[in-house]
Amino acid sequence: MSVLKLPHTLLHEQADACLAQWVTHCRTNAQPSVVLDASALVEFDSSALAVLLGLRRALSVQGSALQITGMTPRLRELASLYGVLGLLEQA
């Protein structure tokens, strides 16, 4: 199992690079399951959701599962507002 950690800050400016780095890592180190620790994320915008969903999609294509742990109440609230909380919780 591979473990990734969200950074302290994940805004629009960092989103593409962050997702690309994780997708490359996951392709290189293929695992049946990837755990993403979101507990360190403090400063973020909706781009963080795009990164999480993009990683979930990329892992699904390669037959791997994503498990997100440590979602803060604020991140859960934003995901709920955008209607994607269910996708991230079942990831």
C-alpha positions in Angstrom: 0.0 0.0 0.0 1.3 3.4 -0.9 0.7 6.4 1.4 0.6 10.0 0.1 0.1 13.2 2.1 -1.6 16.4 1.1 0.6 19.4 1.6 -0.3 22.3 4.0 -1.3 24.4 1.0 -3.0 23.3 -2.2 -4.3 26.1 -4.3 -4.9 26.5 -8.1 -1.3 27.4 -8.7 0.0 24.0 -7.3 -2.9 21.7 -8.4 -1.7 20.6 -11.8 1.9 19.9 -10.6 0.6 18.1 -7.5 -1.7 15.8 -9.5 0.9 15.1 -12.2 3.5 14.2 -9.5 1.1 11.8 -7.7 -0.2 10.2 -10.9 3.4 9.5 -12.0 4.3 8.2 -8.6 1.3 5.9 -8.6 2.0 4.6 -12.1 5.6 3.9 -11.2 4.8 2.3 -7.9 1.5 0.5 -8.8 -0.3 -0.7 -5.7 -3.8 -2.1 -5.3 -4.5 0.6 -2.7 -3.3 4.1 -2.1 -4.0 6.0 1.1 -4.1 9.8 1.0 -3.6 11.6 4.3 -5.5 14.9 4.1 -4.9 16.0 7.7 -2.1 18.5 6.9 -4.2 20.5 4.4 -5.0 23.9 5.8 -5.0 26.4 3.0 -6.9 25.2 -0.1 -9.5 26.1 -2.7 -11.7 24.0 -5.0 -8.7 23.0 -6.9 -7.8 20.6 -4.1 -11.1 18.7 -4.9 -10.1 18.6 -8.5 -6.7 17.0 -7.5 -8.4 14.4 -5.3 -10.9 13.5 -8.0 -8.2 13.4 -10.6 -6.1 11.1 -8.5 -9.2 8.9 -7.8 -9.9 8.7 -11.5 -6.3 7.9 -12.5 -6.1 5.2 -9.9 -9.4 3.7 -10.9 -8.1 3.4 -14.5 -5.1 1.4 -13.4 -7.3 -0.8 -11.1 -6.2 0.7 -7.8 -8.3 2.1 -5.0 -8.0 5.4 -3.2 -8.7 5.8 0.5 -8.7 9.4 1.9 -8.0 9.8 5.6 -7.9 12.8 7.8 -10.4 15.0 5.9 -10.8 18.2 7.9 -14.4 19.5 8.5 -13.6 22.4 6.1 -12.6 20.1 3.3 -15.6 17.9 3.9 -17.8 21.0 3.8 -16.3 22.1 0.5 -16.7 18.6 -1.0 -20.3 18.5 0.2 -21.0 21.9 -1.3 -19.6 20.8 -4.7 -21.6 17.5 -4.4 -18.5 15.2 -4.5 -18.2 14.2 -0.8 -19.8 10.8 -1.6 -17.2 10.1 -4.3 -14.3 11.0 -2.0 -15.6 9.0 0.9 -16.1 5.9 -1.1 -12.7 6.4 -2.8 
